[in-house]
């Protein structure tokens, strides 16, 4: 009985030490900043001030295989869910991305 009690006490002390040691881990500035802004919680889930922008795309494309001509148009509706005003949107259009 005494051995079991000793093992339990030893387990509790070891677990407490591990738990205290984890609280002293280095936290990078950007992660710490997210905790302070409440955009991220300590368990890694989004915080109450977390937001995410989104967009809807409608793409029309036509291809003429004989002439290898591709024509298209696109309509993008961008939803700014952030508290900041969006002053510009940058598009990176890469031609022939899949060309070998």
C-alpha positions as CSV (number, residue, x, y, z in Angstrom):
1,X,0.0,0.0,0.0
2,X,2.8,2.4,0.9
3,X,4.5,1.7,-2.5
4,X,1.4,2.6,-4.4
5,X,1.0,5.8,-2.4
6,X,4.6,6.7,-3.0
7,X,4.2,6.1,-6.8
8,X,1.1,8.3,-6.9
9,X,2.9,11.1,-5.0
10,X,5.9,10.8,-7.4
11,X,3.6,10.9,-10.4
12,X,1.9,14.0,-9.2
13,X,5.2,15.7,-8.5
14,X,6.6,14.8,-11.9
15,X,3.4,16.0,-13.6
16,X,3.5,19.3,-11.7
17,X,7.2,19.8,-12.7
18,X,6.4,19.1,-16.3
19,X,3.4,21.5,-16.2
20,X,5.5,24.3,-14.7
21,X,8.3,23.7,-17.2
22,X,5.9,24.2,-20.1
23,X,4.9,27.6,-18.9
24,X,8.5,28.9,-19.4
25,X,8.7,28.0,-23.1
26,X,9.8,30.7,-25.5
27,X,6.9,32.3,-27.4
28,X,7.8,34.2,-30.7
29,X,6.8,37.8,-30.9
30,X,4.3,37.4,-33.7
31,X,2.5,34.6,-31.7
32,X,2.6,36.7,-28.5
33,X,1.1,39.6,-30.5
34,X,-1.8,37.4,-31.7
35,X,-2.5,36.5,-28.0
36,X,-2.4,40.2,-27.0
37,X,-4.8,41.2,-29.8
38,X,-7.1,38.3,-29.0
39,X,-6.9,37.0,-32.6
40,X,-5.6,33.7,-31.4
41,X,-6.3,31.8,-28.2
42,X,-3.7,29.9,-26.2
43,X,-5.0,26.5,-27.4
44,X,-4.5,27.6,-31.0
45,X,-8.1,28.2,-32.0
46,X,-9.2,31.6,-33.5
47,X,-9.8,34.2,-30.8
48,X,-12.8,36.5,-30.6
49,X,-11.1,39.3,-32.6
50,X,-10.2,36.9,-35.5
51,X,-11.4,37.7,-39.0
52,X,-10.8,36.3,-42.4
53,X,-11.3,37.9,-45.8
54,X,-12.9,35.9,-48.6
55,X,-13.7,36.2,-52.3
56,X,-16.2,34.8,-54.9
57,X,-14.9,34.0,-58.4
58,X,-16.8,33.7,-61.6
59,X,-14.5,32.7,-64.5
60,X,-15.5,32.3,-68.1
61,X,-12.9,30.8,-70.5
62,X,-13.0,29.7,-74.1
63,X,-10.3,27.8,-75.9
64,X,-9.8,27.4,-79.7
65,X,-7.5,24.4,-80.1
66,X,-6.7,25.1,-83.8
67,X,-5.3,28.5,-83.1
68,X,-4.2,27.8,-79.5
69,X,-6.1,30.9,-78.5
70,X,-7.5,31.2,-74.9
71,X,-9.9,34.0,-74.1
72,X,-11.5,34.6,-70.8
73,X,-13.0,37.0,-68.3
74,X,-13.3,36.9,-64.5
75,X,-15.5,38.6,-62.0
76,X,-14.2,38.8,-58.4
77,X,-16.3,39.9,-55.4
78,X,-13.9,40.5,-52.5
79,X,-15.3,40.6,-49.0
80,X,-13.2,42.7,-46.6
81,X,-14.1,41.4,-43.1
82,X,-11.2,43.1,-41.4
83,X,-11.6,46.3,-39.3
84,X,-9.1,48.0,-41.7
85,X,-9.9,49.9,-44.8
86,X,-8.6,48.2,-47.9
87,X,-6.7,50.8,-49.9
88,X,-5.5,48.6,-52.8
89,X,-5.6,45.0,-54.1
90,X,-2.6,43.5,-55.7
91,X,-3.0,40.9,-58.5
92,X,-0.1,38.6,-59.5
93,X,-0.9,37.2,-63.0
94,X,1.6,34.6,-64.1
95,X,1.4,33.8,-67.8
96,X,2.3,30.3,-69.0
97,X,2.6,29.0,-65.5
98,X,2.2,25.4,-66.6
99,X,4.3,25.7,-69.8
100,X,7.3,23.4,-70.0
